[in-house]
Every structure is written in C-alpha cells, then in structure tokens.
Amino acid sequence: MTTHILMVDDEPDAQELFRQNFRREIRKGDYSFDFAQSGHEALEVIKQKTPVLVLSDINMPGMSGIELLCELHAAWPDLPVMIITAYGDAGTEAKARSLGAERLVMKPVDFSALKDTLQQITGGGA
C-alpha cells in the first residue's frame, strides 16, 4: 500500500529535493507525494486527497506551519503533522508539540532519519 504524504514548503527547491531523496521509494510505490507552496494551498490539496501525513515547513508567508498545524488539527484531528524547521530551539519544539505536531524535523533534513521516522509513524514505506 502506498503511503500518501503532503509536503508543504514555500521553497520551490524543496519539491525536487524530496523527489530526489525519495525517488527509490516513489518508484517502488512505497510513498507518493503531493506538494503545496503555502498553508492555504495545502488546505485545498487536502480537500481533494487526504494524505496519511503532512510535512510542513514552519516559516512560510501568509500562513506559518504552526498556523497550518492548528487548522489541520481542527479539521482532521487524527492527521499526523511533522514540522520542518531550521530553528530547532526548545521553545519552537515545545510550541509545535503542544499544538499536536508529531515531530520537529531539523534542516538540513537528514533523509535517512526522516525515512525511519515516517516508517514509525505511518507504518508505510520500506
């Protein structure tokens, strides 16, 4: 079964970075990704196809990853959300966790560790 993930990041390079680092898993059908470049776009994407998990950058214009996390948990309380940040201070992590984030993922992303975490949370992938 394919694990469907929504990646939300305003950086256009993030899509290609995730596609490259998950190319083997995508090709095998372990994971599929949708991408959104804003929190508002992510909410529209989810209405069409609800993912198993959301990975969201924390700093985005318009709607931050924390604001998106709150919106997602209000509408889909069981949807796991992981926040990606370059600012891994204890306060940021505590706030994200208190609002329901599964984990904080530090930039630059350690894709090997991320794959292990995704496996633990979703039971998907290889």
N, CA, C and O of each residue as an XYZ file, in Angstrom:
504
protein
N       0.830     -1.179      0.000
C       0.000      0.000      0.000
C       0.880      1.250      0.000
O       1.877      1.308      0.720
N       0.523      2.221     -0.783
C       1.278      3.456     -0.897
C       0.894      4.413      0.228
O      -0.288      4.627      0.498
N       1.898      4.980      0.877
C       1.692      5.984      1.912
C       1.722      7.351      1.245
O       2.736      7.746      0.669
N       0.606      8.072      1.325
C       0.477      9.371      0.672
C       0.859     10.488      1.643
O       0.301     10.583      2.736
N       1.814     11.335      1.240
C       2.330     12.412      2.080
C       2.149     13.737      1.358
O       2.356     13.834      0.148
N       1.760     14.759      2.117
C       1.693     16.117      1.599
C       2.866     16.900      2.169
O       3.010     17.013      3.386
N       3.694     17.433      1.298
C       4.844     18.260      1.677
C       4.478     19.711      1.415
O       4.085     20.065      0.303
N       4.608     20.567      2.452
C       4.249     21.974      2.337
C       5.493     22.819      2.609
O       6.033     22.820      3.716
N       5.929     23.530      1.585
C       7.114     24.384      1.724
C       7.071     25.434      0.631
O       6.815     25.115     -0.530
N       7.319     26.684      0.992
C       7.280     27.763      0.001
C       8.529     27.804     -0.872
O       8.562     28.536     -1.861
N       9.548     27.037     -0.528
C      10.771     26.974     -1.330
C      10.558     26.003     -2.493
O      10.344     24.815     -2.252
N      10.608     26.464     -3.735
C      10.387     25.568     -4.878
C      11.392     24.412     -4.936
O      11.059     23.336     -5.433
N      12.603     24.614     -4.441
C      13.618     23.564     -4.465
C      13.271     22.390     -3.547
O      13.784     21.286     -3.732
N      12.412     22.620     -2.570
C      12.061     21.558     -1.625
C      11.394     20.377     -2.338
O      11.643     19.222     -1.995
N      10.553     20.667     -3.322
C       9.886     19.585     -4.061
C      10.903     18.675     -4.723
O      10.835     17.454     -4.585
N      11.839     19.263     -5.435
C      12.840     18.467     -6.140
C      13.732     17.709     -5.160
O      14.104     16.563     -5.411
N      14.071     18.345     -4.056
C      14.898     17.695     -3.034
C      14.197     16.445     -2.492
O      14.833     15.402     -2.331
N      12.911     16.540     -2.212
C      12.163     15.382     -1.702
C      11.983     14.322     -2.787
O      12.102     13.128     -2.515
N      11.704     14.748     -3.991
C      11.576     13.775     -5.083
C      12.880     13.004     -5.292
O      12.855     11.790     -5.490
N      13.999     13.690     -5.251
C      15.296     13.030     -5.434
C      15.602     12.068     -4.295
O      16.056     10.949     -4.531
N      15.356     12.498     -3.061
C      15.712     11.671     -1.916
C      14.752     10.514     -1.671
O      15.092      9.564     -0.967
N      13.559     10.588     -2.246
C      12.583      9.502     -2.116
C      12.335      8.810     -3.456
O      11.364      8.066     -3.593
N      13.196      9.045     -4.442
C      12.932      8.509     -5.782
C      12.778      6.993     -5.780
O      11.905      6.472     -6.475
N      13.587      6.279     -5.033
C      13.508      4.818     -4.988
C      12.180      4.375     -4.377
O      11.520      3.474     -4.895
N      11.794      5.014     -3.276
C      10.547      4.655     -2.590
C       9.325      5.040     -3.421
O       8.317      4.333     -3.412
N       9.414      6.158     -4.139
C       8.314      6.568     -5.010
C       8.167      5.576     -6.155
O       7.057      5.158     -6.485
N       9.285      5.202     -6.756
C       9.269      4.257     -7.880
C       8.703      2.902     -7.451
O       7.977      2.267     -8.216
N       9.030      2.455     -6.234
C       8.523      1.175     -5.727
C       7.064      1.259     -5.282
O       6.427      0.235     -5.036
N       6.538      2.473     -5.180
C       5.153      2.627     -4.742
C       4.998      2.665     -3.237
O       3.881      2.565     -2.729
N       6.109      2.810     -2.505
C       6.017      2.893     -1.042
C       5.419      4.225     -0.603
O       4.611      4.275      0.324
N       5.822      5.308     -1.280
C       5.342      6.642     -0.947
C       4.895      7.359     -2.207
O       5.422      7.131     -3.296
N       3.901      8.239     -2.031
C       3.546      9.202     -3.067
C       3.476     10.558     -2.378
O       3.136     10.650     -1.199
N       3.799     11.600     -3.122
C       3.834     12.942     -2.560
C       2.957     13.883     -3.367
O       2.894     13.812     -4.594
N       2.287     14.761     -2.645
C       1.705     15.962     -3.223
C       2.483     17.106     -2.598
O       3.011     16.978     -1.493
N       2.553     18.218     -3.304
C       3.308     19.361     -2.825
C       2.432     20.600     -2.852
O       1.642     20.803     -3.774
N       2.585     21.423     -1.827
C       1.903     22.711     -1.755
C       2.941     23.746     -1.337
O       3.850     23.449     -0.562
N       2.798     24.959     -1.854
C       3.772     26.005     -1.545
C       3.274     26.997     -0.506
O       3.943     27.992     -0.227
N       2.107     26.734      0.068
C       1.581     27.589      1.138
C       0.602     26.784      1.981
O       0.119     25.727      1.574
N       0.326     27.310      3.158
C      -0.659     26.664      4.004
C      -2.039     26.654      3.373
O      -2.766     25.666      3.471
N      -2.400     27.754      2.726
C      -3.718     27.831      2.078
C      -3.824     26.815      0.937
O      -4.851     26.155      0.777
N      -2.759     26.696      0.151
C      -2.746     25.704     -0.928
C      -2.838     24.286     -0.348
O      -3.525     23.430     -0.904
N      -2.153     24.047      0.758
C      -2.189     22.724      1.405
C      -3.615     22.355      1.810
O      -4.037     21.214      1.621
N      -4.351     23.303      2.360
C      -5.734     23.028      2.767
C      -6.604     22.674      1.569
O      -7.492     21.828      1.678
N      -6.362     23.305      0.436
C      -7.107     22.974     -0.779
C      -6.733     21.581     -1.297
O      -7.602     20.817     -1.717
N      -5.442     21.258     -1.265
C      -4.980     19.939     -1.715
C      -5.604     18.841     -0.859
O      -6.050     17.819     -1.382
N      -5.635     19.050      0.442
C      -6.159     18.036      1.366
C      -7.646     17.779      1.128
O      -8.116     16.655      1.306
N      -8.376     18.794      0.734
C      -9.806     18.606      0.443
C     -10.010     17.644     -0.724
O     -11.032     16.961     -0.794
N      -9.047     17.589     -1.635
C      -9.139     16.712     -2.801
C      -8.636     15.304     -2.503
O      -9.197     14.324     -2.994
N      -7.580     15.205     -1.699
C      -6.951     13.916     -1.440
C      -6.267     13.981     -0.074
O      -5.186     14.555      0.056
N      -6.894     13.397      0.931
C      -6.353     13.470      2.287
C      -5.120     12.570      2.414
O      -5.188     11.373      2.138
N      -4.002     13.151      2.832
C      -2.778     12.361      2.982
C      -2.779     11.557      4.281
O      -3.638     11.740      5.143
N      -1.802     10.667      4.399
C      -1.603      9.905      5.626
C      -0.821     10.754      6.625
O      -0.930     10.567      7.836
N      -0.026     11.695      6.092
C       0.828     12.529      6.926
C       1.139     13.826      6.187
O       1.207     13.848      4.958
N       1.328     14.906      6.946
C       1.727     16.194      6.379
C       3.086     16.569      6.939
O       3.315     16.497      8.147
N       3.985     16.971      6.052
C       5.287     17.540      6.422
C       5.219     19.008      6.050
O       5.014     19.331      4.879
N       5.387     19.916      7.017
C       5.256     21.334      6.718
C       6.428     22.132      7.260
O       6.852     21.961      8.403
N       6.937     23.009      6.407
C       7.917     23.980      6.854
C       7.236     24.885      7.874
O       6.025     25.097      7.815
N       8.018     25.415      8.806
C       7.428     26.265      9.838
C       7.302     27.717      9.377
O       6.324     28.390      9.702
N       8.292     28.201      8.620
C       8.302     29.603      8.197
C       7.877     29.730      6.742
O       8.632     29.415      5.822
N       6.651     30.199      6.562
C       6.118     30.425      5.222
C       5.314     31.718      5.257
O       4.701     32.035      6.276
N       5.307     32.468      4.157
C       4.489     33.686      4.121
C       3.008     33.346      4.096
O       2.609     32.298      3.589
N       2.211     34.229      4.639
C       0.757     34.047      4.611
C       0.246     33.230      5.785
O      -0.485     33.745      6.631
N       0.622     31.973      5.839
C       0.205     31.077      6.920
C       1.431     30.269      7.318
O       1.995     29.542      6.500
N       1.838     30.396      8.561
C       3.013     29.657      9.027
C       2.678     28.174      9.189
O       1.510     27.785      9.175
N       3.696     27.371      9.338
C       3.491     25.953      9.592
C       2.738     25.703     10.890
O       1.963     24.751     10.988
N       2.961     26.555     11.887
C       2.235     26.429     13.161
C       0.757     26.739     12.953
O      -0.104     26.036     13.482
N       0.455     27.792     12.184
C      -0.947     28.116     11.893
C      -1.601     26.999     11.086
O      -2.756     26.649     11.326
N      -0.862     26.441     10.130
C      -1.384     25.315      9.350
C      -1.647     24.125     10.254
O      -2.683     23.471     10.136
N      -0.725     23.842     11.148
C      -0.896     22.745     12.110
C      -2.211     22.905     12.873
O      -2.956     21.937     13.030
N      -2.498     24.107     13.342
C      -3.746     24.359     14.076
C      -4.973     24.124     13.199
O      -5.950     23.516     13.635
N      -4.913     24.611     11.958
C      -6.028     24.412     11.018
C      -6.249     22.920     10.736
O      -7.381     22.437     10.722
N      -5.149     22.211     10.513
C      -5.249     20.780     10.202
C      -5.835     20.003     11.368
O      -6.699     19.147     11.179
N      -5.369     20.299     12.567
C      -5.866     19.549     13.718
C      -7.311     19.890     14.054
O      -8.018     19.069     14.637
N      -7.757     21.087     13.697
C      -9.166     21.431     13.899
C     -10.061     20.626     12.954
O     -11.134     20.165     13.343
N      -9.606     20.462     11.708
C     -10.423     19.772     10.705
C     -10.170     18.268     10.640
O     -11.098     17.492     10.414
N      -8.921     17.855     10.838
C      -8.521     16.450     10.760
C      -7.680     16.111     11.985
O      -6.457     16.025     11.879
N      -8.304     15.916     13.145
C      -7.550     15.753     14.394
C      -6.614     14.538     14.434
O      -5.662     14.524     15.214
N      -6.867     13.537     13.616
C      -6.031     12.342     13.631
C      -4.924     12.357     12.578
O      -4.162     11.396     12.474
N      -4.826     13.434     11.795
C      -3.823     13.531     10.740
C      -2.472     13.918     11.339
O      -2.337     15.012     11.886
N      -1.470     13.044     11.247
C      -0.151     13.393     11.784
C       0.497     14.513     10.966
O       0.452     14.514      9.736
N       1.097     15.459     11.682
C       1.790     16.579     11.065
C       3.190     16.661     11.666
O       3.363     16.656     12.884
N       4.174     16.735     10.788
C       5.557     16.938     11.211
C       5.987     18.312     10.726
O       5.735     18.676      9.577
N       6.631     19.071     11.590
C       7.070     20.425     11.276
C       8.561     20.406     10.954
O       9.361     19.817     11.681
N       8.920     21.062      9.848
C      10.311     21.158      9.424
C      10.796     22.569      9.725
O      10.139     23.546      9.366
N      11.946     22.677     10.384
C      12.442     23.987     10.771
C      13.964     24.047     10.761
O      14.647     23.050     10.999
N      14.469     25.219     10.486
C      15.904     25.467     10.605
C      16.213     26.006     11.996
O      17.377     26.163     12.365
N      15.165     26.287     12.763
C      15.320     26.873     14.094
C      14.825     25.886     15.141
O      13.668     25.941     15.557
N      15.691     24.996     15.559
C      15.281     23.910     16.442
C      15.440     24.203     17.913
O      15.903     23.348     18.668
N      15.064     25.395     18.333
C      15.183     25.707     19.749
C      14.086     25.008     20.541
O      13.065     24.600     19.987
N      14.310     24.877     21.833
C      13.366     24.150     22.695
C      11.987     24.802     22.696
O      10.977     24.100     22.763
N      11.927     26.121     22.624
C      10.635     26.811     22.624
C       9.808     26.481     21.397
O       8.603     26.250     21.495
N      10.459     26.461     20.238
C       9.760     26.123     18.994
C       9.236     24.698     19.055
O       8.090     24.431     18.695
N      10.083     23.787     19.513
C       9.660     22.390     19.609
C       8.521     22.232     20.604
O       7.558     21.518     20.323
N       8.608     22.882     21.760
C       7.555     22.777     22.770
C       6.225     23.311     22.236
O       5.174     22.713     22.464
N       6.277     24.439     21.526
C       5.051     25.014     20.962
C       4.447     24.082     19.924
O       3.245     23.817     19.950
N       5.278     23.579     19.006
C       4.779     22.677     17.961
C       4.190     21.412     18.577
O       3.124     20.953     18.166
N       4.880     20.857     19.553
C       4.390     19.628     20.211
C       3.081     19.895     20.949
O       2.155     19.086     20.891
N       3.004     21.035     21.646
C       1.790     21.336     22.414
C       0.580     21.511     21.505
O      -0.558     21.308     21.927
N       0.833     21.888     20.257
C      -0.253     22.065     19.292
C      -0.539     20.796     18.494
O      -1.412     20.788     17.625
N       0.193     19.726     18.788
C      -0.121     18.439     18.175
C       0.844     17.928     17.132
O       0.569     16.905     16.505
N       1.974     18.600     16.917
C       2.946     18.101     15.938
C       3.533     16.777     16.416
O       3.858     16.613     17.592
N       3.662     15.847     15.491
C       4.267     14.549     15.806
C       5.742     14.709     16.153
O       6.228     14.160     17.142
N       6.439     15.469     15.322
C       7.887     15.654     15.477
C       8.293     16.965     14.851
O       7.569     17.557     14.050
N       9.479     17.400     15.244
C      10.151     18.502     14.578
C      11.290     17.900     13.784
O      12.062     17.103     14.316
N      11.407     18.267     12.524
C      12.478     17.798     11.655
C      13.390     18.985     11.400
O      12.933     20.046     10.975
N      14.664     18.807     11.656
C      15.626     19.897     11.502
C      16.138     19.994     10.070
O      16.327     18.982      9.395
N      16.360     21.235      9.614
C      17.022     21.485      8.338
C      18.509     21.659      8.617
O      18.857     22.240      9.645
N      19.376     21.198      7.779
C      19.074     20.406      6.593
C      18.526     19.038      6.989
O      18.960     18.447      7.978
N      17.588     18.552      6.222
C      16.883     17.304      6.530
C      17.825     16.116      6.371
O      18.490     15.961      5.347
N      17.865     15.288      7.400
C      18.568     14.001      7.335
C      17.546     13.007      6.780
O      16.702     12.499      7.518
N      17.628     12.733      5.481
C      16.591     11.929      4.826
C      16.570     10.484      5.309
O      15.510      9.858      5.321
N      17.693      9.954      5.698
C      17.713      8.591      6.236
C      16.914      8.533      7.543
O      16.096      7.635      7.743
N      17.160      9.492      8.415
C      16.421      9.545      9.683
C      14.941      9.840      9.435
O      14.075      9.291     10.117
N      14.650     10.707      8.457
C      13.258     11.028      8.137
C      12.522      9.783      7.657
O      11.380      9.547      8.052
N      13.163      8.990      6.813
C      12.533      7.756      6.330
C      12.235      6.808      7.490
O      11.179      6.176      7.521
N      13.152      6.708      8.430
C      12.912      5.864      9.613
C      11.726      6.389     10.422
O      10.888      5.614     10.882
N      11.664      7.697     10.589
C      10.571      8.313     11.339
C       9.236      8.096     10.632
O       8.238      7.764     11.273
N       9.216      8.282      9.326
C       7.991      8.055      8.556
C       7.514      6.616      8.704
O       6.318      6.358      8.839
N       8.445      5.699      8.678
C       8.104      4.277      8.852
C       7.461      4.055     10.216
O       6.470      3.333     10.325
N       8.017      4.670     11.255
C       7.483      4.523     12.610
C       6.079      5.112     12.732
O       5.194      4.507     13.338
N       5.885      6.293     12.154
C       4.611      6.991     12.313
C       3.512      6.377     11.446
O       2.387      6.182     11.906
N       3.843      6.078     10.205
C       2.798      5.638      9.269
C       2.745      4.129      9.078
O       1.725      3.587      8.651
N       3.841      3.454      9.394
C       3.896      2.024      9.109
C       4.080      1.757      7.629
O       4.057      0.607      7.190
N       4.263      2.828      6.856
C       4.400      2.697      5.400
C       5.850      2.699      4.983
O       6.756      2.728      5.816
N       6.052      2.668      3.702
C       7.411      2.699      3.149
C       8.141      1.406      3.381
O       7.588      0.434      3.895
N       9.399      1.416      2.992
C      10.206      0.203      3.120
C      11.173      0.303      4.255
O      11.931     -0.634      4.504
